[in-house]
Amino acid sequence: MSEALAPSATRVGHAGLRQRLMSAEAAAELIPPGAHVGMSGFTGAGYPKQVPQALAARIARENDAGRPFRIGLWTGASTAPELDGALARVNGVEMRLPYQSDPTSRKRINAGEMEYTDIHLSHVAQYVWFGFFGPLDVAVVEVAGVLPDGRLIPSSSVGNNKTWLDQAKTVILEVNRRQPLALEGMHDIYYGTERPPHRRPIPMVRPDERIGEPYLRVDLDKVIAVVETDLPDRMSQFAEPDAVSQAIAGHLIDFLQHEVKMGRLGPALLPLQSGVGNIANAVLAGLNQGPFENLNAYTEVLQDGMLAMLKSGKLASASATALSLSPEANAEFEREIEFYRQRIVLRPQEISNHPELIRRMGLIAMNAMIEADIYGNVNSTHVMGSSIMNGIGGSGDFARNAYLSIFMTPSVAKDGHISCIVPMVSHVDHTEHDVQIIVTEHGLADLRGLSPKERAALVIGRCAHPDYRPLLQDYFERARRGGAGQHTPHLLDEALSWHGRYLKRGDMRP
């Protein structure tokens, strides 16, 4: 913990910035209509808590007075109801990027009331540097403290904060006393990235390697407001692993053991990347009880399962860009923060998701999906091809570049009324070229080196729910007899209508 901040009631150690302390309402008045606003936050961690709500109240007043007021909202990833939800409820967001999970935002996007750009998370920072989205007018960034020399102690997520602070014309800081000061030293902010054609290799070869500095920098002349807060992150409760998620985890662990036996993996595997959610947590719980030792993680988000693996010693280190913990896990994290600070590194998402590093270190990427088709194409973002759920997030960054690219899902959804294995996905996020392994509770399909027809036979036989295997097998056999191209056989009209036909019936089961 910084000695410079320890004795003081305020965490704003810089005398000049203390002169810019103000209320969230006053700070929100400094954000102009139509501005592109970059806010901190990644998967419910490290987002500003008060300025967005004050801005939403101001937008509501302006709209009621007949003065339309909307902003472009850029973040690291999803945030929380106090940010996304508050601004969406007053229809205050014209364009959202790059990822969201808020139900009100989702409803407005799918109603055509909010534009949404869904992009790979590794692309966001560089696209802003390149000017592809236009100027960044305002950054609103949560930090845990400000040192006397003006350096910033990052919060519970890093995300795109380095880029927002660097590129924004003006900056508003939320200094959150609820974030532990002992976070200081856990971060590694790399300032060595350059624009093409002057880019240099990123000097990292291990997940636990530090290549930057513990603090964020900001041009103090750009800071127009500082708001002190004392509010917790959004903390999601994860469900206990059920039979389905445990079965998926079991298939994955058996597969990894086989890879070790075949000599394609060592006994410590390779660095792990895991998406967020209950299935991912179940897989991590399985690994925590499994035969592998001295593991490492290089991922976006550190959630409960990885925290438990660090505590048990199964996981030696974890690199991420954000924490995403349940209330119980967060209490454990704060109680033992000195222990975790020696084992966790939080980085900018341009580094946590960087294709160069993912490929160099050879990650085992494990991500969730909405549906997969029999040839191995994956949809992780859309329902019925048109309605967005959340977004692609970082799954494409990892899938395209990992040593092993694994996608997981229960075989059915909606109490068995919808198959998650289909003839043709309604929306493609990850093509068959980037998908190596598909896992459901019924089995695992290793698609490496197989032709499309071989993949189809394996996916149907091992991953589809038994209720849907006859339908899928019948489709595949008729497609092979259909007289069209036999490399990837399809009955195009039937494949495209698969979702619609069964949706009208309200049941996909035969």
Residue pairs with C-beta under 8 A, 6 or more apart in sequence:
1 181
1 182
1 184
2 13
2 145
2 147
2 153
2 181
2 184
4 13
4 147
4 148
5 11
5 13
5 145
5 147
5 153
5 181
6 181
10 18
10 175
10 228
11 144
11 145
11 146
11 175
11 177
11 181
11 228
12 18
12 21
12 145
12 146
12 175
12 226
12 228
13 145
13 146
13 147
13 148
14 146
14 147
14 148
14 149
14 150
14 220
15 148
16 150
16 220
17 146
17 150
17 173
17 220
17 223
17 226
18 226
20 223
20 224
20 225
20 226
21 226
21 227
21 228
22 225
22 226
22 227
23 54
23 227
24 50
24 51
24 53
24 54
24 174
24 227
24 229
25 54
25 57
25 58
26 225
27 51
27 54
27 172
27 224
27 225
27 227
28 51
28 54
28 55
28 57
28 58
29 58
30 138
30 170
30 172
30 224
30 225
31 37
31 55
31 71
31 137
31 138
31 140
31 172
32 137
32 138
33 62
33 67
33 68
33 69
33 70
33 71
34 70
34 71
34 72
34 94
35 71
35 72
35 137
35 138
36 71
36 72
36 74
36 133
36 134
36 135
36 136
36 137
36 138
37 71
37 72
37 73
37 74
37 136
37 137
37 138
37 139
37 140
38 74
38 75
38 128
38 136
38 138
38 139
38 140
38 141
38 160
38 163
38 164
38 167
38 168
39 47
39 48
39 52
39 73
39 74
39 75
39 79
39 83
39 139
39 140
39 141
39 164
40 46
40 47
40 48
40 75
40 76
40 140
40 141
40 142
40 155
40 157
40 159
40 160
40 161
40 164
41 47
41 48
41 75
41 76
41 77
41 78
41 79
41 80
41 83
41 142
41 157
41 159
42 75
42 76
42 77
42 78
42 157
42 158
42 159
42 300
42 301
42 321
42 322
42 349
43 77
43 78
43 157
43 276
43 300
43 301
43 322
43 324
44 78
44 79
44 80
44 233
44 234
44 235
44 236
44 324
45 155
45 156
45 157
45 233
45 234
45 322
45 323
45 324
46 142
46 154
46 155
46 156
46 157
46 158
46 159
46 161
46 179
46 233
46 322
47 75
47 79
47 80
47 82
47 83
47 142
47 157
47 233
47 234
48 83
48 140
48 141
48 142
48 172
48 174
48 227
48 229
49 82
49 83
49 142
49 174
49 176
49 229
49 231
50 82
50 174
50 227
50 229
50 231
51 140
51 172
51 174
51 227
52 82
52 83
52 86
52 87
52 140
53 82
53 86
55 71
55 86
55 87
55 92
56 86
56 87
56 89
56 90
56 92
57 90
58 69
59 69
59 70
59 87
59 90
59 92
60 90
60 92
62 68
62 69
63 69
63 90
63 91
69 92
70 91
70 92
70 93
70 94
71 87
71 92
71 93
71 94
72 93
72 94
72 95
72 96
72 97
72 133
73 84
73 87
73 93
73 95
73 96
73 97
74 97
74 98
74 124
74 128
74 133
74 136
74 160
74 164
75 83
75 97
75 98
75 99
75 100
75 159
75 160
76 121
76 124
76 157
76 158
76 159
76 160
76 161
76 321
76 322
76 349
77 98
77 99
77 121
77 159
77 300
77 322
77 349
77 393
77 394
78 84
78 99
78 100
78 101
78 102
78 390
79 100
79 102
79 234
80 102
80 233
80 234
81 102
81 234
82 231
82 234
84 96
84 100
84 101
84 102
84 104
84 105
85 102
85 103
85 104
85 105
87 93
88 102
88 104
88 105
88 107
88 108
88 114
89 104
91 108
91 113
91 114
93 105
93 108
93 114
94 114
94 115
95 114
95 115
95 116
95 117
96 105
96 109
96 114
96 115
96 116
96 117
97 116
97 117
97 118
97 119
97 124
97 133
98 117
98 118
98 119
98 120
98 121
98 123
98 124
98 391
99 118
99 121
99 390
99 391
99 392
99 393
100 106
100 109
100 116
100 390
100 391
101 390
101 391
105 114
106 388
106 389
106 390
108 114
109 115
109 116
109 388
110 386
110 387
110 388
116 388
116 391
118 381
118 388
118 391
118 392
119 127
119 392
120 353
120 392
120 394
120 396
120 397
121 300
121 349
121 353
121 393
121 394
121 397
122 349
122 350
122 353
122 354
122 355
122 394
122 397
124 160
124 163
124 349
124 350
125 160
125 162
125 163
125 193
125 348
125 349
125 350
126 193
126 195
126 350
127 133
128 136
128 160
128 163
128 167
129 163
129 167
129 195
130 195
135 169
136 164
136 167
136 168
136 169
137 168
137 169
137 170
138 168
138 169
138 170
138 171
138 172
139 161
139 164
139 165
139 167
139 168
139 170
139 171
139 172
140 171
140 172
140 174
141 152
141 161
141 164
141 165
141 171
141 172
141 173
141 174
141 216
142 155
142 173
142 174
142 175
142 176
142 179
142 229
143 152
143 153
143 154
143 155
143 173
143 174
143 175
143 176
143 216
144 153
144 154
144 155
144 175
144 176
144 179
144 180
144 181
144 183
144 184
145 152
145 153
145 175
145 181
145 184
146 152
146 153
146 173
146 175
146 226
147 153
147 215
150 218
150 220
151 215
151 216
151 217
152 165
152 173
152 215
152 216
152 217
152 218
153 181
153 183
153 184
153 214
153 215
153 216
154 161
154 183
154 187
154 189
154 215
154 216
154 346
155 176
155 179
155 183
156 179
156 183
156 233
156 322
156 323
156 346
157 321
157 322
157 323
157 346
158 187
158 189
158 321
158 322
158 346
158 347
158 348
158 349
159 321
159 322
159 348
159 349
160 348
160 349
160 350
161 216
161 348
162 189
162 191
162 216
162 217
162 348
162 350
163 348
163 350
164 171
165 171
165 216
165 217
165 218
166 217
168 222
169 222
170 222
170 223
170 224
171 218
171 219
171 222
171 223
171 224
172 223
172 224
172 225
172 226
172 227
173 218
173 223
173 225
173 226
173 227
174 227
174 228
174 229
175 226
175 227
175 228
175 229
176 228
176 229
176 230
176 231
177 228
177 229
177 230
178 229
178 230
178 231
178 232
180 334
180 337
182 337
182 338
182 341
183 337
183 341
184 214
185 214
185 341
186 214
186 340
186 341
186 344
186 345
186 346
187 214
187 215
187 216
187 345
187 346
187 347
188 210
188 211
188 212
188 213
188 214
188 345
188 346
188 347
188 351
189 212
189 213
189 214
189 215
189 216
189 217
189 347
189 348
190 202
190 211
190 212
190 347
190 348
190 351
191 212
191 213
191 217
192 200
192 202
192 203
192 211
192 212
193 199
193 202
193 350
194 200
201 356
202 211
202 351
202 354
202 356
202 357
203 211
204 211
204 351
204 357
204 360
205 360
205 361
206 296
206 361
207 271
207 296
207 297
207 298
207 317
207 318
207 319
207 345
207 361
208 296
208 316
208 317
208 319
208 343
208 345
210 345
212 347
233 323
233 330
235 325
235 326
235 327
235 330
236 324
236 326
237 326
237 327
238 277
238 278
238 281
238 303
238 304
238 326
239 278
241 249
241 278
241 281
241 282
241 285
241 286
242 278
242 282
243 441
244 410
244 441
245 278
245 279
245 281
245 282
245 283
245 410
245 441
246 282
246 286
247 441
247 442
248 279
248 282
248 283
248 408
248 410
248 439
248 440
248 441
249 279
249 282
249 283
249 285
249 286
249 287
250 286
251 439
251 441
251 443
251 444
252 283
252 286
252 366
252 406
252 408
252 439
252 444
253 286
253 287
253 290
253 291
254 444
255 437
255 439
255 444
255 446
256 265
256 269
256 290
256 292
256 364
257 291
259 265
259 404
260 266
260 267
260 269
260 292
267 292
267 293
268 292
268 293
268 294
268 295
268 296
269 292
269 295
269 364
270 361
270 362
270 363
270 364
270 403
270 404
271 296
271 297
271 298
271 361
271 362
271 363
271 364
272 287
272 295
272 296
272 297
272 298
272 299
272 363
272 364
272 366
273 297
273 298
273 299
273 300
273 358
273 363
273 364
273 365
273 366
273 367
273 398
273 402
274 280
274 283
274 284
274 297
274 299
274 303
274 305
274 306
274 366
274 367
275 300
275 301
275 366
275 367
275 368
275 393
275 395
276 300
276 301
276 303
276 324
277 368
279 368
279 408
279 409
279 410
280 303
280 305
280 366
280 368
280 408
281 303
281 304
281 305
282 305
283 305
283 366
283 408
284 303
284 304
284 305
284 306
284 308
284 309
285 305
285 308
287 295
287 305
287 309
287 314
288 305
288 308
288 309
288 312
288 314
290 314
292 314
293 314
294 316
295 309
295 314
295 315
295 316
296 315
296 316
296 317
296 318
296 319
297 306
297 309
297 315
297 317
297 318
297 319
297 320
298 319
298 352
298 357
298 358
298 361
298 363
299 306
299 318
299 319
299 320
299 352
300 320
300 321
300 322
300 349
300 352
300 353
300 393
300 394
301 320
301 321
301 322
301 323
301 324
302 318
302 320
302 322
302 323
302 324
302 325
302 344
303 323
303 324
303 325
303 329
304 325
304 326
304 328
304 329
306 315
306 318
307 325
307 329
307 332
307 333
307 340
308 329
309 315
310 317
310 318
310 340
310 343
310 344
311 332
311 336
311 339
315 343
316 343
317 343
317 344
317 345
318 343
318 344
318 345
319 344
319 345
319 346
319 347
319 352
320 344
320 345
320 346
320 347
320 352
321 346
321 347
321 348
321 349
321 351
321 352
321 353
322 346
323 330
323 333
323 346
325 333
333 340
349 394
351 357
352 394
353 394
353 397
353 398
354 397
355 397
355 400
355 401
358 365
358 397
358 398
358 401
358 402
359 401
359 402
362 402
362 403
363 398
363 401
363 402
363 403
363 404
364 402
364 403
364 404
364 406
365 395
365 398
365 399
365 402
365 404
365 405
365 406
366 406
366 408
367 380
367 395
367 398
367 399
367 406
367 407
367 408
368 380
368 395
368 407
368 408
368 409
369 378
369 379
369 380
369 407
369 408
369 409
369 420
369 430
370 379
370 380
370 381
370 382
370 383
370 389
370 409
370 420
371 378
371 379
371 409
371 419
371 420
371 421
371 422
371 425
371 426
372 378
372 379
372 407
372 409
372 420
372 421
372 422
372 425
372 435
372 438
372 459
372 463
373 421
373 422
373 423
373 424
373 425
373 459
374 421
374 422
374 423
374 455
374 456
374 459
374 460
374 472
374 476
375 432
375 452
375 455
375 456
375 459
375 488
376 432
376 435
376 438
376 447
376 452
376 455
376 459
377 424
377 425
377 428
377 430
377 431
377 432
377 435
378 399
378 407
378 425
378 428
378 429
378 430
378 435
378 438
379 425
379 426
379 427
379 428
379 429
380 392
380 395
380 407
380 429
380 430
381 388
381 389
381 390
381 391
381 392
381 427
381 429
382 388
382 389
382 426
382 427
383 389
383 426
384 426
384 499
384 500
384 503
385 426
385 427
385 499
392 429
395 429
395 430
396 429
396 430
396 434
398 405
399 405
399 407
399 430
399 434
399 435
400 430
400 434
404 436
404 437
405 430
405 434
405 435
405 436
405 437
406 436
406 437
406 438
406 439
407 430
407 435
407 437
407 438
407 439
408 438
408 439
408 440
409 420
409 439
409 440
410 420
410 440
410 441
411 419
411 420
411 421
411 440
411 441
411 442
411 463
411 464
411 465
411 468
412 418
412 419
412 420
412 465
412 467
412 468
413 420
416 465
416 467
416 509
417 506
417 507
417 508
417 509
418 502
418 508
419 464
419 465
419 467
419 468
419 471
419 472
419 508
420 440
421 440
421 459
421 460
421 463
421 464
421 465
421 468
421 472
422 472
422 498
422 499
423 472
423 475
423 476
423 479
423 490
423 491
423 494
423 495
423 498
424 490
424 495
424 496
424 498
426 499
432 447
432 452
432 455
435 447
436 446
436 447
436 448
437 444
437 445
437 446
437 447
437 448
438 444
438 445
438 447
438 459
438 463
439 445
439 463
440 463
440 464
440 465
442 462
442 463
442 464
442 465
442 466
443 461
443 462
443 463
444 462
444 463
445 455
445 458
445 459
445 462
445 463
446 458
447 455
447 458
447 459
450 458
451 487
452 487
452 488
452 489
453 480
453 486
453 487
453 488
453 489
456 476
456 489
457 476
460 469
460 472
460 473
460 476
461 469
464 472
467 509
467 510
468 508
468 509
468 510
470 510
471 508
471 510
475 491
475 494
475 495
475 498
476 489
478 491
479 489
479 490
479 491
480 486
480 489
482 489
482 491
484 490
484 491
484 492
502 508
